[in-house]
Amino acid sequence: MTFPQVAGEFETVTMIAQGYSIARFGDGELKMMDGFGYTRTNYKPVPGLTQELRRIVSLPHPKCLIGIPTMDPTGLKYEGWKRHRDRFTKFFREGDGNKYYSSLITRPDCGAWMETHEYYLHVCKIWEGYRRITVVSEPESKLLTHTRMLPGVDVTHVECPSYDAYEKIAFLQAAVIESRPQLALLSIGTTATVLAYRLAHHNIHAVDLGSIGGFLMRWRTGKPKPKTRDDYASERTNEPDTHK
């Protein structure tokens, strides 16, 4: 089985800025699709989440992009990602009828081309012109902090739990719909993948942006770039775990 072609990060963000939602799949989502649990579920399987993740791929929504790793050999973490290639092709394959986009749009440590002011400005086009934005995240989320700094934007915060967010997905979905946003930004781990897909069915532009908040705040405030892997990990602290 052949790993599919995947659009790069700039092309992916361009599509999102044009009004497409995105549901992103990484290693944690892959484990869940395979029927396993992960860290924040204490390795306990979550059958409902597994079924919904698989449904996104088998019944894609025309306005919700499917994001997976690019497996770009020029990427800074290619050696780490390529070991998952065969596992990904169990669910994502060349010729399966889907077009795939990059799930790494929130991970500047995976590609030097993302660790640029140009890419920061490109990401900011996602909310350009929007005046009502809902952020689903933990209270200390840097994505929420950044969004609240946008001029002239009415921001609604829907707080998510730190653990077992999928158990609350019906509440989170209802709260977003009730807030009637022009854009919903999601930072709730694996649950965001499913919630973005669900919200697309309600004609809500929903973007799973994970732990990109640290990157956004750094470029906004002019702080220096991280120098090491640990520095990048620290930048993502106080963001939700990616596997809940």
C-alpha positions in Angstrom: 0.0 0.0 0.0 1.3 3.5 -0.9 1.2 6.5 1.4 -0.9 9.2 -0.3 0.4 12.5 -1.6 -0.2 15.2 1.0 -0.5 19.0 0.4 2.1 21.1 2.2 1.6 23.4 5.1 1.2 26.7 3.0 -1.3 25.1 0.7 -3.2 23.6 3.6 -3.4 27.0 5.4 -4.5 28.6 2.2 -7.5 26.2 1.9 -8.4 26.8 5.6 -8.3 30.6 5.0 -10.7 30.1 2.2 -13.3 28.7 4.6 -12.5 25.0 4.8 -12.4 23.3 8.2 -9.7 20.7 9.1 -9.7 17.6 11.1 -6.0 16.6 11.8 -4.7 13.1 12.4 -1.4 12.4 14.2 0.1 9.4 16.0 -2.4 9.7 18.9 -5.4 9.7 16.5 -3.9 6.8 14.7 -3.7 4.8 17.9 -7.4 5.6 18.6 -8.4 4.6 15.1 -6.6 1.3 15.6 -8.8 0.7 18.7 -6.2 1.5 21.4 -6.4 4.1 24.2 -3.7 6.6 24.9 -2.2 8.6 27.7 -5.1 10.6 29.0 -7.4 7.7 28.8 -4.9 5.5 30.7 -4.7 3.4 27.6 -8.4 2.5 27.8 -10.0 2.2 24.4 -12.8 4.7 23.6 -15.0 2.9 21.0 -17.1 5.9 20.2 -14.1 8.0 19.4 -12.5 5.2 17.3 -15.7 5.0 15.2 -16.0 8.7 14.7 -12.3 9.0 13.6 -12.8 6.3 11.1 -16.0 7.9 9.8 -14.2 11.1 9.0 -12.0 9.1 6.5 -14.8 6.9 5.1 -17.4 9.6 4.8 -15.4 12.9 4.4 -17.3 16.2 4.5 -16.7 18.3 1.4 -15.8 21.4 3.5 -13.6 19.6 6.1 -10.1 18.8 5.1 -8.4 15.6 6.3 -5.0 16.4 7.7 -2.2 13.7 8.0 1.6 14.0 8.3 3.2 14.9 5.0 6.1 12.4 5.2 8.2 15.1 3.6 11.8 13.8 3.6 13.1 17.4 3.9 11.1 17.8 7.2 13.0 18.2 10.4 11.3 15.2 12.0 10.9 13.0 9.0 13.0 10.2 10.6 10.6 10.2 13.5 7.4 10.2 11.3 8.4 7.7 8.7 8.4 4.9 11.1 4.6 5.4 11.2 4.2 5.2 7.4 2.9 1.6 7.3 0.6 2.1 10.2 -1.0 5.2 8.5 -1.6 3.3 5.3 -4.0 1.0 7.1 -6.4 4.0 7.0 -5.0 6.5 4.5 -3.8 5.2 1.1 -3.0 6.6 -2.3 -6.0 6.1 -4.6 -8.6 5.8 -1.8 -10.6 8.8 -3.2 -9.6 11.3 -0.6 -7.3 14.3 -0.9 -5.1 14.9 2.0 -3.6 18.0 3.6 -0.9 18.5 6.2 -1.7 17.8 9.9 1.7 19.5 10.7 0.4 23.1 10.2 0.7 23.6 14.0 4.2 22.1 14.4 6.9 24.6 13.2 9.5 22.3 14.6 8.7 19.8 11.8 9.8 22.2 9.0 12.1 25.1 8.8 9.8 26.8 6.3 7.2 27.1 9.0 9.5 28.8 11.5 9.3 32.1 9.6 7.4 35.4 9.9 5.9 34.6 6.5 4.3 31.5 7.8 3.0 33.3 10.9 1.3 35.9 8.7 0.0 33.2 6.5 -1.7 31.4 9.5 -3.1 34.7 10.6 -5.1 34.9 7.4 -7.3 32.1 8.8 -9.2 34.6 11.0 -8.8 37.7 8.8 -12.1 39.5 8.5 -13.8 37.5 11.2 -15.5 39.4 14.0 -17.0 36.5 16.0 -14.7 33.7 17.0 -15.2 30.9 19.5 -12.2 29.1 21.0 -12.7 25.7 22.5 -9.7 25.1 24.9 -8.5 25.0 28.4 -8.5 28.4 30.2 -4.7 28.8 30.0 -4.5 28.0 26.3 -2.1 30.3 24.4 -4.3 30.1 21.4 -7.1 31.6 23.5 -4.7 34.4 24.7 -3.6 35.2 21.1 -7.2 35.2 19.8 -8.3 37.6 22.6 -5.6 40.0 21.5 -7.0 40.3 18.0 -8.5 43.8 17.5 -12.2 44.2 17.0 -13.0 40.5 17.6 -15.7 39.2 19.9 -14.3 36.1 21.4 -16.3 33.4 23.2 -14.5 30.8 25.2 -15.9 27.3 25.6 -13.8 25.6 28.3 -12.9 22.0 27.8 -11.8 19.6 30.5 -8.1 18.6 30.8 -9.1 14.9 30.7 -11.6 12.8 28.8 -12.8 15.6 26.6 -14.6 13.2 24.3 -17.1 12.4 27.1 -18.1 16.1 26.9 -18.2 16.5 23.1 -22.0 16.8 22.9 -21.9 19.7 25.4 -18.9 21.3 23.6 -20.6 21.0 20.2 -23.8 22.6 21.5 -22.0 25.4 23.2 -20.1 26.3 20.0 -23.3 26.2 17.9 -25.1 28.4 20.5 -22.3 31.0 20.3 -23.0 31.3 16.6 -19.4 32.0 15.6 -18.0 32.9 12.2 -15.0 30.7 13.1 -14.4 28.1 15.8 -10.7 27.4 16.8 -10.2 24.1 18.6 -7.4 23.1 21.0 -8.7 20.0 22.6 -6.5 17.2 21.4 -8.0 14.2 19.6 -11.5 15.4 20.4 -10.8 18.4 18.2 -10.4 16.1 15.2 -14.0 14.8 15.6 -15.5 18.2 16.7 -14.2 20.0 13.6 -15.9 17.3 11.4 -19.1 17.5 13.4 -19.2 21.3 13.2 -18.6 21.3 9.5 -22.0 19.5 9.2 -23.5 22.5 10.9 -21.9 24.9 8.4 -19.5 26.2 11.0 -15.9 26.9 9.9 -14.0 24.9 12.5 -10.2 24.6 12.6 -8.3 22.2 14.8 -5.2 24.3 15.7 -3.9 22.2 18.6 -0.9 23.6 20.4 0.0 26.4 17.9 -0.7 29.1 20.5 2.9 29.3 21.7 4.2 29.8 18.1 1.6 32.6 17.5 2.3 34.4 20.8 6.1 34.2 20.2 5.9 35.8 16.7 3.3 38.3 17.9 5.5 39.5 20.8 8.9 39.1 19.0 10.4 36.5 21.3 13.4 34.5 20.1 12.9 31.2 18.3 13.3 28.0 20.3 16.8 26.4 19.8 16.2 22.8 20.9 13.5 20.2 21.0 13.0 20.8 24.7 12.5 24.5 24.0 9.7 23.7 21.5 8.2 21.3 24.0 8.3 24.0 26.6 6.6 26.4 24.2 3.7 24.0 24.0 3.3 23.8 27.8 -0.1 24.7 29.2 -1.7 23.4 26.0 -3.9 20.3 26.0 -2.3 17.0 25.7 -2.6 15.8 22.1 -4.2 12.5 23.0 -7.3 13.1 25.1 
